[in-house]
Amino acid sequence: MASEQAGAAQVLVASNRGPVTYSLGADGTLDAKRGGGGLVSGLSAIGDEADALWVCSALGDGDREAVRRGVGEPGVRMLDIDAAVHADAYNGIANSVLWFVHHMLYQTPLEPAFGPEFRAQWAAYETYNRAFAEALAHEAAPGAAVLVQDYHLALVPGMLRELRADLRIGHFSHTPWAPVDYFRLLPDDIAEQLLRGMLGADRLGFLTGRWADAFTACCVAVLGGTSGTRIGVHGLGADADFLRERSRRPDVEERLAALREQIGPDRKIIVRVDRTELSKNIVRGLGAYRQLLAERPEWRERVVHVAFAYPSRQDLAVYCDYTAEVARVAEAINSAYGTAGWTPVVLHVKDDFARSLAAYRLADVALVNPIRDGMNLVAKEVPVVSDEGCALVLSREAGAHEELAEDALTINPYDVSATAAALHEALVMPPEERAERTKRLAAAATALPPAQWFLDQLQALTT
């Protein structure tokens, strides 16, 4: 039965991070910055067909102050959840447990160890999810469609179903899903609660068939089945029109010129663009490049590895340590092999989208070697904006591999020697072959652009 407090929104999106963030100036003024991405494009694509609402969390002091002042954008409701609750739910559970499980990142001789601290953080995760469920229940019109996003909000569908049985509820996972044996590292009651929470949805979406199948297998092993919840696959693609237009703007041209000067003339360029996220496997990628230089001296002074490693989650010690290790290994390579006129690794750690696009355009080779990745849009973006064609060295553990394998050079992300060999193969690939592969990669990469990706899920949920 619909809640007596049923609101007016016909289509609702729920996510930890919303489409707008606020920064608080020294003089007390609030500055709003609007983001982009598939969900923003999707809601824009709905247009006037429905009253749409985005429910998200206040993430920083600026966001919280905006909520307290009643400042906001039409179509966005930001929740001011207690900062300590958010920290335990977001860093304690979502990023330090669920992310680690789905990306298989634990050093299992030592971790995880689920004790009292974990239980306290899990209670915060429940509280955090309940706040979203209650807000959605309050704002949704009778029979509305609700699209819940990602591992931060895995309990919301079940909680919302109890509050509003009339709603059509979807959940989309942007990460991989762990195989059964790894998923069952979680305490038995937590594994069951997590799955039942998601199965509160009418329909669940995943980026690849592999992740959907892994989820189903976990449900069968833990619960005996999926309880009739529908499961679908929506492989998020790159936004070709946006990328091609954005990559030709003056700020990108400026960074292109600066990179060319930094690299030097007549050199091949291997590019990677990642956050310093543990799953991105940057250190092994640098190790493969070092092996290439060691075993194939003909590449010395003839190739440069442009590595953009943008710091991520620096409020977690393990991420700070990993970021430092990336810098250490890059410096070690430069010390061992660099010459007066050649820097083997050009490392940038300050996030700069225009510079990333410039690197995409320049790349002869793109190295995308994650340990595990839900999709990895870098693998899809590089072929779209490449100037001369780019060979893609791609981990078989990236979700994008499901769509791009035919024209990529596939690697096992743990095999540093095989990755070094693939880099050599990519560097010597004839320009005509590289260009042809790039065309096919770009076509596959843009098959389901962000707005259509969102609308397909909405249609599947409501029909």
N, C-alpha and C positions, 0 to 999 in steps of 0.2 A: 504494500500500500504506500502511496506517495506521502511524503512528510507534509504536515500542515504548514511547514515553513518553506514549502517549495518556492524556489526563486524563478527567475525569468530566463536564465541562460539555457539555450538549446544544445550548444556544443561547448564542452569544457575540456581544457587541457590542464593536467597537473604535473608539475616537475619541480625538482629542488631549485633549480636556477630558472628565473623568469626571463622575459624579453627585454626588461629594462633594469638598470642598476643605478643607484643614486650615490653620489659622493658628497660629503659634507665639507664645505669650505671653511677656512679659518674665521670668516665673518658670519658663519651660520647659514650661508646660502646653500641650497641643494641643487646639484647639477645632475640631470638625467642623461644617461647614455643608453641608446637602444641597440640591442644585439641583432644578429642575423641567424641564419640557419634554417633547417627544414621546417621546424614547427612554426617559426615566424612567417615563413613563406606560405605554409599551409593555411594558417589562420587568415592571412591576407587573401588567399585564394577563395576562401568561403564567401568573402564579401558580405553582401546584404542578405544572403540566403538564410542566415541564422544569427541569433544573438549569441555571440561567442564570448567566453571568459577564460582567462588564463589564471590559474591559481598556483602561486609559487611561494617560496620562502624568502623572507628578509635575510640577506646573507652578511651584511656588514653594518657598521654604525650609520652610514648614510641611508641604507634601506630602512633600518629600524626607525630612524628619525623621520623619514618620509611617512611611514605608517602612523607614527604618533601624531604627526601634524595633519594627517588626513590628505597628504599629497599623493597623487597617483595618476596613472594614465587610464583612459577609458578601456574597458575590456581586460583589465589586470587587477587581480586581488592578491596583495602580498600579505603573507602571514608573519606576524611578529612572534615567533615561537621563542621561548626562553633560550638565551644564548648557550647556556650550559647543556640544555637538552639537545639543542641542535649540534653542538660540538660532539657530544657522545654518540648521537645517532649518525652524524655525517662522517666524522673522522674515526670514531671508535668502532662502529659497525659497518657502515656502507663502504668506506674506503680501506679499512684495515682488516675486515673479515670477508664481506661478500665479494669485494673486488679481488681479494687474494684467492678466494675459493674458485671463482669463475675463471681467473687467469692462471690458476695453478702456480702460485708464486711462493708458497710457504717453503721454508727450509725445515722439512718435517722432523729431523732429529730434535729440533728445539721448539718448534712452533707448528700449529697453534697449541695453546694450553687454556682451555675454556674453564675458568674459575669464577670467583665472586665478582671480579672487575668486569668480566664479559657479561655476566648476568645483569649487573647494574646498567651497563651500556645498552644491553638489549631492551631493558625496560624503557630507556630513553628513546630507542628506535620505535618501540610500540607507541609511545606518547606522541612522537613526531608524526608517525603515520596516521594516528587517530585524529590529530589536528587537521590534517588534509582531508580525511574522510568526512569529518563533521562540516568543514567549510564547503566541500563539494555537495554534500547532502543539503545544505542550506541554500546554496546558490542555484542548483539545477532545477529546471522546469520539469514538470511531469513527463516521463518518457525520454528525457534528454540523453544525449550520447556523451560519455565521459572517457577521455583517452589519457590514461595514467602512464607516466614515463619512468622507466628504468628501475634499477636495483635499490635506489634510495627509498622507493615507495612500493615495495613488493607486498606489503600487508594491506595497502589501501583498498584493493578490489574487494577482499573479503569483508573488511570493516564497513565499506560503503554499501555492500550488498545487504548487510544487516540493517542499515539505516534507511535505505531506499531500494526496495526490491523492484521498483518500477523502472529503474535506470538501465540503459544499455552501457555496459562497462567494458572497456578494452584496456589492455596493458601492453606496452612495448618494451622489450629488453634490448638495450643498445650495446650490451656486452656479450661475450660468449656465454654459454651455459656449461657448467662443469659436468664431466662424465660421472656416472653413478658413484664409482669408488671414491673419487675425490670429493664429490658433494657430501658424501657421508662422513667426511671429517667433522662436519657440524654435529653438535649434540643431537640425538635422535629427535627430541621434542622440538628443537628449533628447526631442524630440516623439515619436519612435518608441518609446523606452523607456517613456515615460509611458503611451502608448496600450496597449502590450503588457502593461504592469503591470496596468492596469484590465481588460483582456480576459482576464486570468487568472481572473476571476470567472465563475461560471455565469450570473449575471444582474446587470445594472447598472440602477440606478434613477435617475430624474431628476424634477425638480419639474414640468416642463412638456414637452409634445411638442416645443416649439421647441428646448429645450436637448438633448433626446434626439436630434433630427434633426441638430443641429449636431455632436454627438459622432460620430454615424454617418458624416456627411460627412467629418469629419477622418480617421476610420479608412479610409474608401474612398480618400481622397487620399494618405494616408501609407503605408498598409499594404495597400491593395487590398480591404479588407473587414473585417468584425467577427469573423471566425473562429468563427462559430457561437454566440457569447455572446448570450444573450437580453437584450433591452432593454425596460424598462417605465417607465411614468409614474405617479407618486403625488403628487398635489397636496396638500401638507400644509395642513390647515385649522386654524382657530382652535378652541380648547376652550371652547365656549359655556357649559357649566355652571360651569366654574371662573371664567371671566371675569365672568359675571353675579353670582355669589356674591361674588367678591373685590371687585368694584367697588361693592358696597353696604356694605362694612365701615366702622366708625367712622373709621379713619385716612383713608380716601378722602373721607368726608364733611367731615372737617376741612380737607383740602386743597382741596376744592371751594369751601368758604366763603372760604378765603384767596385763591383764584384769582379768585372773583367780586369780592372787595373790590379786588384789584389791577387788574382789568380795568375796573371801573366799571359802572354800571347802563345798561341799554338799548343795549348795543353788540353787534354781531355778532362772532363769534370764529372766526378761522382757526387751526387747530391743526396742528402737525407734531411728531412724536416720532421722533427718530433718534439714532444714534450719529454722531459727527463722522467718519464714514467717507467717503473720497473719492467713492465711488460714489453716495452719498445725495443729492448735488447741492443741498446746503443753500444755498450762496451764490447760485446762480441762482434758487432759490425766494425768497430775500430780495429779489433784484433784481426779480423779478416783482411782489412786494408793493409795492416802492418805485415801480415804474411805475404800478401801480394807483392809488396815492395821488397821483402826479404828474398822471396823465391824467384821473382822476375825483375831483376835489376834494370831491365830495359825500360820499365815504367818510371824509374826514378827521374825526376825533373820533367816528366811528360804527362803527369796526371796530378790533379789536386782533388782532395776529398773535402767538399764543402758540407760541413755538418752544423745544422742549426738544431741546438738542443736547448729548448726553452724550459727553464725551471718550473717544476710542477710540485704541488703539495709540500711546499717547504716548511710547513708547520708540523710535518711528520719526520722524525729523525732519520728513518731509513731512506727517505727520498733525498734529504740533504746529503747523506753519505753517498748515495748513488750519483747525484749531480757532481759532487766533488771527484768521484772516481772517473766520470766521463772526462772532466777537464784534465785530470792527472794522466790518463792514457793518451789523450790527444797531445799533450805536451811531451810525453815520452817519445811518441812517434816523431814529432818535430825535432826533438833533440837528437834522436838517433839518425835521422835521414835528411833533415833539412840542410839546405845550403844557403849561401848568401843571396841567391836569386830565386829560391824556391822554398815555399812553406808547404809541406805535404798535406797538413790538415788545417783548414780555415774554419775555426770554431766560433760560432756566435751563440750567445746565451740570452740575449735580450730579444723578447718577442717582437717581431716586426713582420706583419702580413705582406706588406709591399715587397720586402726583401725576399721573403719566401717565394712569392710569385716570380720575382726576377730569377731566383735560382731554378725554379721549375722550367723557365724558358731556356736557360743556359744548359741544363743538364744533358750530358751524353748518356749517363747511367743514373737511374734512381735506385737507391738501396732501401728496401722496405722489408725488414727482417724481424718482425715482432715474435716474441715467444708465443703470444696468443693475442688475438685482437678481434673484437666483434665484427668490424668491417675493415677499417683503415682507409679514410678518404684521401690521404696523400697519394696512395697508389692509384686512385682514380683521377685525382686532380692533375698530376704531372703530365700524363699524355694529352690532356685537353688543351694545355697552354704551351706545350713544348714548341720551340721555334723550328728545330731541325730534326726532330724525332729523338726519342729517348728509349733506351733499353731498360726494361724493368726487371730488377732482381727482387723476387717476391717470396716471402715465407709462405709455406704451405699452411701455416697456422693462422694466417690472416683471413678473416671472413671474405675479403675481396678476392682471394684466390679462387673461390668457387666460380666467379664470373670471368676472371682474367687469366686463368692458368694457361690457356692455349697459346697466348702470345707473350707470356712472361717467362723468365728463367726461374724455375722453381727451386727453392732451397729448403733444407732442414735448418731451422734457426739455431740449433745447438751445434751444428757442424761448421766450425770456423774454417776448416780447410776447404770444404766444399763451397762455402760462401766465397772464399778467395778465388777459387777456380771459376765460379760463376761471374765474379767481377771481371776477371780476365776475358772470359767469353763475351761478356757484354761490351767491353772496351774494344774488342777486335771485330765486333759485328759490322758487316758492310753497311754503309749509310742507307742504301736502298732498302735493305731488309729491315733496318731499324725504323725507317720512316713508314713502311707498310705495317709493321707490327703496331706502331704508335697509333696509326689511323684506326686499326681494329680495336685496340685497347680503349681509345677515346670513345668509340661507338658503344662498346660494352659498358664503359664507366658511366655513361650518361643515359642509360636506358630508362632509369626511373629517377628523374630529378626530384629535388626535395618537396616541392609543392604537390606533385603528383603522388609521391610516396605517402604523404600525409592524407591526401584525399582518398587514395585507395583504401587505406585503413579505415577511414570514416565510413566509406561506402560499404566495406565488408562487414562492419559492425552493425550498420543500420539496415541491411537488407537480408 
